[in-house]
Every structure is written in C-alpha cells, then in structure tokens.
Amino acid sequence: VYCFSTSLQVTAILLLLTKFSFADNTSLYNEANELYKKAEYPAAIEKYELVLKSNFVSGELYYNLGNAYCSLNDFGRGLSRLERSLVIFRGFFGPAHPLTQLVERNVTALRVLMSQSDGLRK
C-alpha cells in the first residue's frame, strides 16, 4: 500500500509538471508566433528553438521557423525546418491537402533557389 501511495504521489507530481511544462511551451510558442507576425524574426527564432528543445512538435512551428530563417537569408536552416514541416503535414493531412501542397511548393522553390545560387558561386 505504501508503494502504491507513493507511486500515486509521484504520478500526480509528474502530471502537474507536465501540465506546467505544456502551459509554458504554449505560452512561449504563442510569444514566438506574435514576434513572427511582427517580422521580428531573430527573437521569434530564439523562442521557436526553445520550444523545440522541449520536444514540442508542430508542423506550423517548423513552417514558421523555416520561413523566419529564410527571411534572414539562412536558407540552409530554413530548408531544413520547412522539410520537417512537410513531413509532419503529409503525415497528418495527407499529400493532397492544400496546406501540404503549399509547403511542398515552398520547399521545391527553395531547393531550386539554393541550387541556382550554388551554380552562380562556382
């Protein structure tokens, strides 16, 4: 009985910590979104990356993060984040969904842009 009681207490504490952690992530994610909307990309990127470190996964988060990196001409990181977004959207919505297709077009366009700029450097 003692172990069961202790186990319940530990479970309750873990649930509370998870709830607070989720609330913190949601708040941080919302702050990042507001900064993104204001085109304050460096600050938005910092907050998005903090959210990702806590294992919060969202196609929208990766999409916004990718676009923020691209807005700062960091196309490598931007492409990486957009590709992750595409994987999430494909899995969640399917390949025919308009949002999935939008991200796929963006990824394709960015790959073309990057390959052309590599050709110009050579």
Sequence and secondary structure as in RCSB ss.txt:
>XXXX:A:sequence
VYCFSTSLQVTAILLLLTKFSFADNTSLYNEANELYKKAEYPAAIEKYELVLKSNFVSGELYYNLGNAYCSLNDF
GRGLSRLERSLVIFRGFFGPAHPLTQLVERNVTALRVLMSQSDGLRK
>XXXX:A:secstr
 HHHHHHHHHHHHHHHHHHHHHHHHHHHHHHHHHHHHTT HHHHHHHHHHHHHTT   HHHHHHHHHHHHHTT H
HHHHHHHHHHHHHHHHHH TTSHHHHHHHHHHHHHHHHHHHHHHHH 
